[in-house]
Amino acid sequence: MATAVLNDPSEKSANLTDFHGVEPHPSVPTRKGIAKGQLLIDGKWRDSSSGETMTTTDPTTEAPITAVAKATPEDAQAAIDAAYAAFEEGPWGKMHHEERAKILFRMADLLDERADDFAIREAMDMGMPYTDFRTIIMPHCSGLFRFFGGQAMSAMNGGYRTSYEQTIRILTRREPLGVVAAITPWNFPLALTCSKMAPGLAAGNCMVHKPASDTPLTALALAQVAMDAGVPAGVYNLITGPGGSIGDVLVKSPKVDKIAFTGSTSVGENLIRNGADTVKHMTMELGGKSPNIIFADADIDAAVQAAFWGIFWNKGEVCVAGSRLLVERPIYDEIVEKLTVMAKAAILGDPLDAKTQIGPIATKPEYDKILTYIESGKQSSARLTAGGGTRKINGKGLFIEPTLFADATNDLKISREEIFGPVLPIIPFEGEEEAVRIANDTTYGLASGIQTRDLGRALRIADRIKAGTVWINTWHKYHPNAPFGGYKMSGYGREHGAEALENYMQYKTAWANLG
Ligand code: NAP
């Protein structure tokens, strides 16, 4: 039988995992059968009202994994009605914050207990290496429920204030918004769901989740976790189905108070327009084209690691990927050469193989789209130094080689548009001013990075970069406590941190005249 990885984990590539400090997981399980997915509405699992299903496909084997209910607009309405009734009549929004917190903590514990199942589902559904999921994603997801459980206990308390008039007392109260619809993409299915469900539930809202049609498998398991942890019926609803039809019902319904969206800028723009008639609260986590700037005084090996994993982690299917590399002239050739060696040595393979560093592209349309961008790069003035092709394992799999285009300029298509795949244009620059100018010359503003030993310069530039995240001498750092979100066309609102909770509640101010 052919090997499940491409390239040997030789000495050449042995240091590739250093950046995350991730060691291959000691025991990686094999594929397993996944039960057919249903809709969760008002605490009951059921089929779509039409009886129709969609098929989800494994990008490594290109074989179907399982069938999942294809919700109709009527099912979406039923989920909204259930959430609305649970909010208006049920205990969740009125429950003491500490009681809600206990349930969130139970969800966190159940996530950890079922980590293996979640990791297999994400590996099969979207091609994320099992090791990355178990080591990085899973602790983050359960951490989100613990963090927001803790926030619920403290931050949901109101305040007591005074006014100009001696007899007046002001009481502020924090209340949930009502019904929140969470719409999530396929690239970090579980993490991006938890980043909405945890603060949404903590604040006392009733939720309807619509996951991406291509990767619904962890959403199904998370909804079961919510049920098993004691979330009351109707508070947590899950509808799987096409965004174009059921998404519209969610966005236009007057019973839905907020849309928490992560996805492409074009769909986000559409949601903002469609939500305007009902003046929806919205948070928008959209696309990116994030610049990573390496200065000549940087620790070269560390900077190369940050650049490599900044773009190639999760096969570049990351909104905050360091997808434009800016390198100062004196070290330009050295950086290109080191990255080229790493890219050629990277271990592509089955995400359910412990040695795999880079899995397959999640879906065929994304795979085709990335190849179109690679072709555009090949036709441009940039110079291909690594990758540019595809790979197969046992004749199957949507694998794309880590691809580098040196001598790129910021006006090329591959430098301007979000490719959302393992493709990196490398742009030379001279001096701080030019670096900042190129970095900010984009419609996006999600993340950025500065690699330098000069902390003064790093902080000076961090102030000038128009992006919600700046990583200094590192990349891909996240914590439930640290606010995350975009500037410009990368969106608005924040996930993670106490700031996220603010997006899921509203303030009431009561004025009392003591007479
Ligand atoms: P997408 O096409 O915008 O889809 C995102 C979600 O929206 C999916 O659940 C999709 O459902 C749904 N949807 C599609 N059309 C809709 C409509 N008319 N009304 C309501 N919902 C609709 O994005 P994607 O391709 O899944 O994800 C990749 C994008 O997400 C990239 O641009 C990436 O940068 C961005 N992203 C941003 C962040 C961040 O934090 N800023 C994080 C991750 C990803 P279907 O699957 O059924 O079409």
Residues whose N, C-alpha, C, O or C-beta is under 5 A from the ligand:
A	BS01	NAP	I183 T184 P185 W186 N187 K210 P211 A212 S213 D214 G241 P242 G243 G244 G247 D248 T262 G263 S264 T265 V267 E285 L286 G287 G288 C319 S490
